[in-house]
Amino acid sequence: EGGHPAAARFHGYFLANGTGGPADWAMGRQVLEKIAGQPDVSAQLNMVRQMPVDANGEPTSLPRLMTISERPAAYSASQFLSDDECDYLVRMAEPLLQPSLVIDRATGRALPHPDRKSDGTSFGVGHEDLVVNAINRRIAAVSETRPEQAEPLQILRYGPGGEFRPHFDFVKEGGNQRILTAIVYLSDDYEGGETRFLRTGLDFRGRKGDLLLFRNVTGEGRQDPLSEHAGMPVLAGTKIIASRWIWRDPYAVEPPQPLVPGI
């Protein structure tokens, strides 16, 4: 209300994604429409107008999931995102990309690790614009979960030699648990780089816009050892994916760094 454009933009994002209060996507859009002259706001509103969403940001249609594995339970969907949506995510992520980190299970801290050779970023509450929020709602709908169950959407970029060595996405037993992983392929002009489930031999390599969704736990909610997987080395080109980890219960986000310097 005081006329600070960045504050108005963040207010719109927070309204849409429910930061600090109930989510109100329609009101968040109204706030952003008032500052539509800002280039980044104009770009996202133009993208939103092309997306299959209703007045509350919820998807109006969903692609059909195809079962590709019974265990671990894994599914795919073609053209889950449009080419324009994929390009938008890549364009928004590029200025934010940094060498990827992994979580040290002993300390819970994010640290560099040779098992993960990629660049990455995540769209936390300060970068979760209306487009990202609508995509998060689409992932929640197709996985039959709620957006608040998931960590922020990650973007990962793998150049030649880039890989994510064998690992599990579940966490230690007890308390909350990562039950599902969603991966959307944002590029397909690369060689290698397939997602491989080591203990079953399943390989999956999506085309641009395709979704891979798999469970990290069994039907009883226990850690599933068959969910061990790897992002195989990229042989040529650049592989870019969007990834979202979905928890059984709402995920608690760490407080972010200040979004506006000096405030």
N, C-alpha and C positions, 0 to 999 in steps of 0.2 A: 504493500500500500504506500510505502514511502518512496517508491519509484526506483528501487535498486533492481536492475534487470536480472542479475544472476540470482538474487534472492527469490524473485518471482518464478524463475525457471525451476529452482529447487523446490519451491512450494508446490508447483504443479506436479513435479515428480513424486513428492512425498504424499500428496493427496491420492495420486493414482495407485501407488504401491503400498499405502497404508503405514507409512513411517510416522510414528507419533500420534496416530489416531486411526479410526476406521478407514479402510480404502474406499475412495470415491473417484473412480476413473473418469466419469463424466465431468465432475467438477474440476479435476486436474486438467482435463482437456480445455475446459472453458478458460482457466487461468492462462494456459499457454496460447490460446487463440488471441488473447489480448496483447501478447508480445510477439505475434507472428512475424513481425518485421526482422527479428534476429535471425541471421542465416541458419544457425543450427536448429532453431525452433521451426523455422519454415520448412526445412528438409524433413524433419520428423513428422510434421503435420501432413505434408504431401504424401509421405509413405503410409501414414495411418489411413488416409483416404482410399488407398489402394488395397488395404488389408481386409480380409473377410471377418470383421468383428462387429459386434453390436454396440449399442450406446454405452455399455459398461465395459467394453474392451474384451468381452468374452468371444470365443470363436463361433462363427455361425455355421461352420462345417468342419469336419475332421476327416483326414484320409483313413482308409481301412488298414488296421494293423495285420500284418502277415506273420504267422508263427514260423520262426526259422530254427528254433531249438526248444525242446521240452525241458531240458535241464543242462545248464542253467536256463531258466525261462527267458527266451530272447525273441524279440519281435522287430520287424522293420516296416517302414512306410515310405513309399515313393513320393517325392515332391512335397514333403512336409512343409518346407519353406520355398517360396518362390525365388527365382534368380535375383530379383530386386531386393528381397528381404535379406538374402545371403550377402549380397554386395553391400548393403547398408551396414550390417553387423561388422563386416571386415573393415569398411571405411571408418566407422566409429572407433574400432578397437586399435587400429594401427598406431595412432599417437601414444597409446597407453601401454603398448607391449613391452615386457621386460623378461629377462631370463626366468624360466619357470622354477618354482620351488616345490618341495614335497614336505609333508607333515612328519616331523620326528615323533614316532609313537610314544617314546619315553617322556618327552618334554611337552609335546603338543605345539612346538614352535615350527614355523615354516623355514626351511633351509634349502640351499642349493644341493643337488644330488646328481651324481653321474647317471643314475637310472632314467632321468628325465631330461632329454635334450630337446628343448623347445623354447619358444617365447610365449608368454601368456599374459592375460589380464582378466579381470572380472568386472562386471557391471554392477557394482554395489549400489546402495540406495541413491547416491549422488550422481550416478551415471545411468540408472535404470529409467530411461526416458519412456515415452508412451509406446514406442515400437518394441523396445526390449520387454516392457511389461506385458504387452499383448502376446508376444512370443512365449514368455514365461507362462501366461495363462493357457496358451495352446498346449504347451508341454504338460501342464497340470491336467488339462482336460483329457488328453489322449492317454495319460497314465493313470487316470481316475484318482488323482490326488488333488491337493490344494496348493496354490503358489507358495504359501508361507511354510510349506514343508521342505522347501528346497533351498540350497545354497545359491548365492548369486550366479547368474549365467557367466561361464568362463569362455574365453576365446583363446584357442591354442594354435600356434603356427609352427610347423615342422618343415625345415629346409632339408636339403640333401644330407643324409646321415642322421637326421632327427628321429627320435624314437622315444617310447615310454616302455621300459623293460617290464617283464612280468610283475604283476602286482594285483592286489585286491582293492576294491573300493569300499568294502565294509570296514567297520572299526571294531575295536575290542568288544567283547561280550559285556553286557550290562548297560543299563541306561538306554539312551536314544541310539538309533542305528540307521545307517544309510541302506535303504532297502532297494533302491532303484538307481540306475544310471541312464541318462538320456544323452545321446550324441547326435548332433546334426552336422552333416558334411557340407562345408561352405565352399569347397573347391573340388575339382576332380581332374585338374591338369597336372597330375603327378604320377609317378610310378612307385610301386611298393606301397608301404604305409597301411596295409590292411590291419584291421582289428582282429587279433587271433586269441581264441580261448584255448589255452595251452593243454588243458586236461581232456578236452573233447575233440580237438582238431578243427573246430568250426572257425572259418575265416569269413570276414565280412568287409567289403569295401563299397561304401555307398557312392552314388553319384551326387552331384551338387544338389543340395536341398533335401536329400534323403535322411531319414531318422533311423537310428538304432536304439532300441530300448531293451534293457535287460535287468533281471533281478539279481541282487547280490546276496540274497538270503533264500532259504528254502520256504516251502509253504508253511512250515511251523515257525518261521521267523528266525531260524538259526543261520549263522554264517554258512554260506555255500562254498565249499572249496572248489567246486567246478566253475565258479565265476572268475577264477584267475584268468587274467587276460593281459595282452600287451599291444601297444601300438608299434607295429613292426617298422624297421628302418625305411625311411623314404629314400628311394634310389635316385630319383630325379624330380625336379619341379618343387612345388610348395604345397603341402597339405595344410588346410586350415579347417578347424572344427569348432563348433560350439558345444559345450558340455555342461550338464546340470546334474548335480547329485541331489537325490531326493531322500529325505529322512522319514522315519515312521511318524514322528511327532514334529510340530513346528520347530524350525531351526533358529537358534539364537545367534544373531549376527554380532560380531565384535564392534564396539563403537568405532566409527570411521575417523580418519584424520580430518582436520578442518577443511572444508570445501572452498572457502574464500579466504585468501591470505589476510592476516591482520584482524580477523574477527574471532 
